[in-house]
Amino acid sequence: MPERRVLECLVDGCCVPAAPGAPVALCERHLAAASDWSSREHGVTDLLPSPCRVCGSRLGVHWVSGWTCAVCEWRHGEIVDGELPPPRVDVVYYLRFDDRIKIGTTANPRQRLAAIWHDEVLAFERGDRTLEQRRHAQFAEERFERTEWFRLTPRLRAHVDTVAAGGSDPWALHARWTSEALALRG
């Protein structure tokens, strides 16, 4: 049977055996010191004590000085300035009704989509009228004349799937874009 060698801590001539299973050869005291340092420098990602008052996210970063939202960087506990209007985030939306797709744009998707009969919100793409017009031109062959509705073809479905890739919930994506716009506003 091979001889088991006990590693000793490699910090400042420490002769205490390294903690069993530690990812680096450090004793428990030096592992705790490294963990404290990492927490101070990088924070610890965890659930916020309560949802972010700006974007609603529950994910936060705990720093020695307090909490910040991991999405929009709002400092937990700070008052949200209710006098500031929400940031404008334009989106091109893709709605499905039966075998048709509507491609439109809005800065207020909840209000706009509530006014349109549809079966499903397929995707949001960040962009304004310019992008919407490009999409209308791109899928002109599938377009029902003089409308924003398009036949659901494999080509259009592939585009919508590409836009939706990486985010199954368009509303969560919109919330993230809004949070980012708030963070950039300062």
Buried (B, 14 or more C-beta within 10 A) or exposed (E): EEEEEEBBBEBEEBEEEBBEEBEEBBBBEBBEEBEEEEEEEEBBEEEBEEBBBBBBBBEBBBBEEEBBBBBBBBEBEEEEEEEEEEBEBBBBBBBBBEEBBBBBBBEEBEEBBEEBEBEEBBBBBBBBEEBBBEBBEBBEEBBEEEEBBBBBBEEBEEBBEEBBEEBEEBEEBBBBBBBBBBBEEE
